[in-house]
Amino acid sequence: MNAEVKKSNKDKDLILVRRAKRGDYKAFDLLVLKHQSRIIELAMKLVKNIQTAEVVAQESFLKAYKSLDSFREESAVY
């Protein structure tokens, strides 16, 4: 993936984060839908069990949602 596409994805994610910070739950849903498979895949590498990986992903998204206000927007959402 080239740098321009990565930047575009990061920009789109930041727009969704900003909307979610303002209370737009659908924006956070879009972030979850966009990143859930990668997060589950990453969790699978660590826990080696699909059900546990899904729980880890769900807990990660819950923690991310609760921490939205402290996200400084200096890094990628993923």
Order of alpha helices (4+ residues) and beta strands (2+ residues): alpha-alpha-alpha
